[in-house]
Amino acid sequence: MTEFILNNALVLSDKPTGSLLLDLIRYDKCLTGTKIGCREGDCGACTVLIGTLTDGEMNYEQITSCLTPLGNVHGKHVVTIEGLNLSVDDNDKLNPVQKFMVEESGTQCGFCTVGFVVSLSGFCLAHKDATYEDAIASIDGNICRCTGYKSIVRAAQHITDALKGKDTAQTVNWLVKEQFIPEYFTSIPERLENITSTSGSSGKIVGGGTDLYVQKPDELVVRDVNSISNHPELKHIDIEDGTCTVGAGSTVSDLYQSPVFKAIFPRLDEHIKLISSSPIRNISTIAGNFVNASPIGDLTAFFLALNSEITFKKGKKIYLKDFYKGYKDLDMADDDMITAITFKTPGENAKFNFEKVSKRIHLDIASVNTAICVEVENDTIKEIHLSAGGVGPTPLYLRETCAYLKGKELNNETVNAANTIMQNEISPISDVRGSADYKRLLLRQLYYAHFIKLYPTKISLEVLV
């Protein structure tokens, strides 16, 4: 039995925990404001808010309900567009988000509008001062085909201005007082505390579902799943004795928001922004990215370059670079699961970089991605780990290229010579994301970009090409 609060109503559902939240909202509860669009997490028409009670405080994030298994919302607060209305009896009583969208003509056909309103409401519910940049970032997973976005952007600016003076210590109470959200929000924490902590854990292991439900929706929606959200012990980020341990259930947003992770990777904001959109980052898990075994998994490339080690529930430990035996073929028992990822934090002289090219700059699957962690002392490459995605049947740790570079002097000649080795180490194929020759060229350019960005006084693009 899955138990959660949908807007202002308690829901008890005996539907399979693998069934989709979107379908329950629209077909079981007849809340048709949440739209069916792509069913692949791209368009944002199905966006809802998920509120989680943590240490007595509600934290709301926008997610794509088309990819969210029902088991992932057990014990949480789900908010649809209907749950943001200030009055069920007065349709003309708009909250500021709705009001500014109307005044700035932020809607035309209207299909995407609810997703924008929900995402911007999630921005309002954040426990921090409102900035225009964060307002725009909150709608990075919402697509509109009509307005050209300028009217929506203007509405976002008005919303940001209206949030000045927000009491971030009492966010929900302040928003209720200013009529951004209905009053029932204040009762949610107490009501969630009365829900049992788990809906059970049987069946196929599912993290956020952002890849699995694109690949196998018909198979999953009719069965119970073992939801990672039922394993809070898998959601943590810690550092001890120079080793960082990340729980396998941590999401991309957990990394993005972690002071620990940001301290290790000063350019983390720039790198994470290349990975999907906010609604997907809010639910996609690190271990899910690994075990789905996509040759272009962004997090996989990221952690390969850290020479990460993965730990399994049954106790086995292996390096991530040894995890992939072939296309979708993993060194992992069918009844096992990843519990943690560990890596040594980069040393004082080490630098890290992540690069990605896709048809769109943001919100798209990579054509090629790559990451590097390199340590240089006295102009000599002391240690290096380099990864590449989209250039072979599995995510690649470039062993031969790393072996060549280690111990070499850092200069243009060394970097250029290593590219020849790298090109022999990869085996791209032509597909919808580009020809094999194009992917080889992309990887070369991104590989060069690592060194040009990290060592601009040592490496020159003009010399390399």
DOMITOR-135259 format. One record per residue (C-alpha): z, y, x. Coordinates in steps of 0.001 Angstrom, whole numbers, plus 524288, in hexadecimal, padded with zeros to 5 digits. Each point is the difference from the previous one (the first is absolute). Layout:
REM DOMITOR-135259
ZYX;...
***
This chain:
REM DOMITOR-135259
800008000080000;7FC0880D4A80545;808CB80B4D7FC05;7FD4780E5180250;7FFD780D317F94B;7F2BD804CB7FB5E;8012080E8C7FD86;80C21800837F74A;7FFE57F1DF7FB2D;805B77F399805CA;7F5AA7F57380193;802B17F16C800A3;7F3AE7F84E802C0;7FDB07F17480159;7F2198020B804A3;7FCD17F9C480D35;8056B8086180AFE;7F26A7FFE6805E5;7FA22806C97F424;7FC2E80E28801F0;8084480BAB7FC3F;7F3EA807487FB21;7FD057F57B7F5EF;80DE07FFD37FAC6;8001480ECC7FEC8;7F31D800D47F89C;7FF017F3577F858;80E187FBF87FD90;805FE80D887FE95;7F3CE807397FB38;8024C80B568096B;7F1AC80316801B4;801C180C93807AD;7FFC97F79A80C48;7F19A7FD1F80215;7F87A7F44D8050C;7F68D8047780A81;7FC107F88580C0A;80AC87F59E7FFD0;7FF9F8009B80ED0;8099A80B0B802C5;7F58880A038034E;7FEB0809727F494;80E038032E7FC10;7FD8A7FFCE7F144;80AAE7F5B97FE57;80A4880757807E5;80E287FED27FB8C;80CF48036D80645;8098F7F5A280489;80E228045F80128;8092C7F81A8089C;80EBE801C77FFF5;804DB800CB80E0B;80E278037380320;801A9806377F2AB;7F3DF8088080138;7F2DB7FE4E7F969;7F3FD8005B808A8;7F2CB800D27F942;7F2D47FC68805CA;7F27F7FF8F7F9FC;7F9397F2CA80016;7F39A7F9BB7FACD;8041F7F7A27F471;7F30D7F87A8008F;8049D7F90E80C63;80E977FF0D7FD37;805727F2C17FBC6;80A31800AA7F55E;80A097F9BA808F3;7FF8480BED808DA;805D7809087F5AD;80BC57F7BA7FC55;80C218089A7FFC0;7F82180C8B80146;7FBC380B8B7F7C5;7F1918008C7FC8D;7FAE380D237FB5C;7F2D0801BC7F966;7F9ED80CAB7FB49;806A07FDEC7F2D7;80D357FFBB806B4;7FDD280D9580596;7FE21806997F2D9;80B298093B7FCED;7FFBF7FCBA7F185;7FA0D7F4927F8BF;7FF5B808507F3CC;7F9C780C2C805CA;7F34C7FD3E80735;7FE6980E7B8030C;80C858007580801;7FA947FE5480DB7;8079E7FEDF80C9A;7FBCB808F280B41;7F7387F5AC80638;7F8997FDFE7F353;8000D80E9A7FCFA;7F9EB8040C80CF4;7F5CB7F5447FF3D;7FBFD805587F2BE;8004580E4880409;7F7B47FD8C80C1F;7F6587F7457F8A0;803FD7F47C8086D;7FA337F6597F674;7F25C7FDA17FAC7;7FD167F22C7FB75;80EA77FD76800F0;7FF4F7F1FE804F9;8065F8030080D19;8090E80AC07FB26;80BC37F78F7FCEB;7FFE17FA8F80DD4;8003080DA7805C0;80B19804387F70A;8080C7F3EC8035D;7FDC58019E80EAA;8037280E797FFA2;80C377FCA47F829;803AA7F68E80ADC;7FE7980B558097B;80981807E17F79F;809EB7F4CD8004B;800777FF4880EEB;80D4B80333805B7;7FB0480AD2808CB;7FAFF80DD47FF64;7F2A78010D7F9CD;7F46E803D28087B;7F1D1801CF7FC5E;7FC2B7F63480A92;8089B7F58D7F9CC;7FA83803327F28A;7F22D7FD90804D0;804497F3CA8074E;806017FA917F382;7F2AC7FF5B7F951;7F8B97F9D080B5F;7FE667F37D7F80F;7FA63806897F3F1;7F150801A07FE67;7F95B809787F692;7F15D7FF8A7FD82;7FF3A80C8B7F7E4;807C780BB6804A1;7FC9B8014B80E55;80ECC8001D80239;8015080EC480199;80665801A17F2B8;809677F4D8802F9;80313805E580D4E;8031E80D067F976;809017F8F47F681;806C77F97B80B96;802B280D66805E6;805FB804ED7F341;808757F3CB7FF0A;804BD801FB80DE9;8039280E1C7FD0D;8073E7FBD37F3AC;8086B7F6C18080C;8058380AA8808B6;80EAF7FF967FF47;800517F17D7FCB6;80D6C7FA1880280;7FC387F48E808B1;80DD57FA987FF52;7FEDD7FF0D7F12B;7F1617FE637FE80;7FF9E7F9067F2E0;80A20808E37F99C;7F8D980C2C804D3;7F2E87FB0E7FB11;805DE7FCB57F2BD;8060E80D8B7FF1A;7F2FA8066C8035F;7F8FF7F6E37F673;7F7527F943809FF;804887F2A87FAF1;806DE7FB157F39E;80EC77FF5F7FF39;8007C7F11E7FF44;7FD677FF7D80EBB;80E60803448025F;804697F3427F99B;7F72B7F70E807E3;809057FD0B80BB1;80B0C7FB147F770;7F6B07F7D77F7D6;7F9997F9CA80BEE;80D3C7FBEC8054A;801687F6DC7F468;7F3C57F858803A4;801B57F3A68081C;7FB138014680DD5;7F51B7F5E97FFC2;7F5F17FA2D7F6CC;7FF3C7F35F807BA;7F7B07FC4B80BAA;7F67F7F4F27FE1C;7F18B7FE358023A;7F69C8069D80931;805DF80A76808B5;7FAF180D7A7FC63;8031F80CD5806B0;7FA0580C1A7FA0F;7F4387F8847FAFB;7F69480A8A8047C;7F6C87F63580645;803587F34B7F8FA;7FD8D805AB7F283;7F2B0804DA80427;7FC667F2958052B;806687F6AF7F641;80431807357F39F;7FC4A7F54E7F651;807B97F5EF807AD;80C4C8081E80178;801AE8064E7F2A1;802BB7F2F87F94B;80ABF7FB5C80923;80D5B80398804FD;800A88059980DAB;80A678016280A5E;800BF80EBD800C6;803DB8061780CF8;806EF80A757F80F;80A277F5757FCDD;803577FF5580E7B;8069E80CF58037E;8043B7FA1A80CF1;7F1B7800B480438;7FF8380ECF7FE98;805B6806AF80C02;7FC4F806D080CAF;809897FF3D80B6C;800888024C80E9E;809517F8E78090E;7FF837FEE580ED3;7F2338055C800C4;7FA7C7F6D07F5B4;7FB5D804787F2AE;801337F6587F4BE;7F8AC802637F35F;802CC7F7F87F3E2;7F3EC7F9097FAF9;801B2806047F288;7FF9D80DEC8050E;7F4C6807F07FA97;7F6C68094E806D5;8076C80B2C7F9A1;80CB97FA968057B;7FA2E8017A80D95;7FADE80D8B7FCAB;80D3F804A97FB25;8084D7F97780A72;8067D8093D809D5;8011A7F44580905;7F1617FD8A7FFC0;7FC7C80E4880112;808768012780C23;7F8387F4FF80665;7F2A9804F97FBA7;7FF2680EF080029;7F24F7FFAA7F9F5;803BC7F6877F53B;7FC7E809977F51B;7F21D800F18051B;7FE9F7F14580169;805E77FC077F2F1;7F75F809AA7F8B7;7F4687F7A58043E;8059F7F44B7F8CD;7FC257FFA87F1AC;8064E809417F601;80DE78033D7FC05;800817F6C07F42F;7FB547F4B180882;808AF8038F80B90;80BA2800287F6C0;7FEA07F1867FCAC;7F81F7F96280ACA;808987F83580955;7FE837FDC680E85;800C87F1307FF3B;7F6408000F7F4D1;7F6708073D808B3;801D77F5BD80A8C;7FEDF7F3A77F7C2;7F461804C67F82B;7F94F7FF0380D34;7F5AC80A447FD91;7F8438025D80C82;8015980E9E7FD1E;80E5F800A07FC44;804E180D4F80492;80E3F7FC23801D0;7FBD97F3A5806FD;7F889807F980A16;80B9B8094280117;809EA7F550802DC;7F6EF7F7F0808A1;7FF9580B6980967;80ED87FF80800CD;7FF507F1B78043D;808897FCF27F430;806EA7F33E7FD7B;801797FA737F246;80B747F7E47FB39;7FEF87F6077F50E;809FB7FBBF7F5FE;800767F26B80606;80355805C380D45;7F3267FF948074B;7FC3C80BD580829;7F265802EE80516;7F89E80BD5804B0;7F76F8065C7F5C9;7F45E7FE8180932;801AF7F12E7FF12;801447FFDC7F121;7F1787FFAC7FCDC;7F9157F3388031E;7F35E803477F8C2;7FB0E807137F413;80B437FFA67F616;805E47F4EA80804;80E2C8029B803C5;809EF7F94D808AC;8097E7FF107F4B0;804E47F54B7F6ED;7FC478014A7F1A6;80E4D800327FBC2;8047A809C680A55;8005680EE280008;8010B80B09809CF;80D5B806698000A;7FF48809E480B14;7F752806A4809F7;805918040D80D26;7FAB18079D80B8A;805668069580C06;8003280EA37FE32;7F616806A6808E6;805B5804C180CDB;8016C80DFB80487;7F2818001E8063D;7F94E7F8897F4F5;7F6E9805F17F5EF;7FAF27FAAB7F30E;7F400803187F7DE;7F9397FAB07F3DE;7F1E2802CE7FC51;7F7D47FC4A7F43D;7F275802AC7FA9B;7FBFE7FD507F1F2;7F573804FE7F6DA;809D2809D87FAD7;809A18061780975;80B757FC647F74A;802C37F6377F520;7F65C7F5ED804D7;7FF287F2E6806B0;7FD16800F380E7C;7F2C07FD36805BD;806FA7FEFE80D1C;80E01802D3803D7;807477FF2E80CD7;80D3280323805F4;805458013080DC7;80D188007A806C1;7FE988037280E55;809C68031280AAA;7FB7F8077880C08;807BF8029180C63;7FAC38072A80BE4;7F2527FFE07F9F4;8005F7F12B7FF00;7FF8C7F85C7F345;80CC47F897800AF;7FF507F9B07F27B;7F5FB8001C7F511;7FE1A7F9B67F2A9;7F361802727F8A1;7FB9D7FB2F7F2A9;7F3A2800B67F7D6;7FC7F7FCFF7F1E2;7F2D27FE467F96D;7F98E7FA3E80BFE;802F47F1927FE42;8047D7F5E47F60A;80E4B80343802A5;807C780BF18041C;7FE698001E80EBD;80954801F880B24;7F6988034A80B1B;805DA7F71980A43;7F5308009180A2C;7FEA080EB47FF17;80EAB801C080184;800577F6A380B83;7F551807D1806C7;8066080D3B7FDB7;80DBA7FC1E803F7;802C98047280DD6;7F3BA8084D800FE;7FFA680E738030E;7FE74808527F3D3;7F2E7806E48015C;7F2D7800FA7F94E;7FA157F50F80807;80AC57F6617FC4A;7FF3E803537F18E;7F1407FED780007;7FFF17F2FA80714;809E97FA667F666;7F6E2803427F4C9;7F6307F62580549;80A717F57B7FFC5;8043A804147F25F;7F21F7FF0A7FAC0;7FF4A7F1F8804D5;80D1B7FCFE7F997;7FC16803DC7F232;7F68C7F9C97F644;7FD3C8094D7F4B1;7F6E77FC827F4DB;7F77A808897F75A;80587802247F24C;801CF80AC87F5DA;8086F807C38097A;7F574800E180A57;7F7457F87880925;805327F85780B89;7FA2D809EF80979;8065180B2D7F87B;80D517F97B800C6;7FE837FDF880E95;7FCFB80E6280184;80B75803CA7F754;809A07F7E4807C3;7FAF7805B780CB6;801E180DCF7FAE3;80D7B7FD357FA8A;803FB7F93580C98;7FBAB80C0F80789;8074A808867F62F;80CCC7F93480365;7FF488044780E25;7FA3180D727FD57;80AFB803317F66F;80AF97FA428080D;7FB6F8046B80D8E;7F72480BE57FDF5;8017E804C680DF5;7FC2B7F2BA8058F;7F5417FB127F6F7;7F3DC807847FBFE;7F67E7FC667F536;7F4E3806838075D;8022F7F72180BAA;801F27F3AA7F7D0;7F343801467F88B;
***
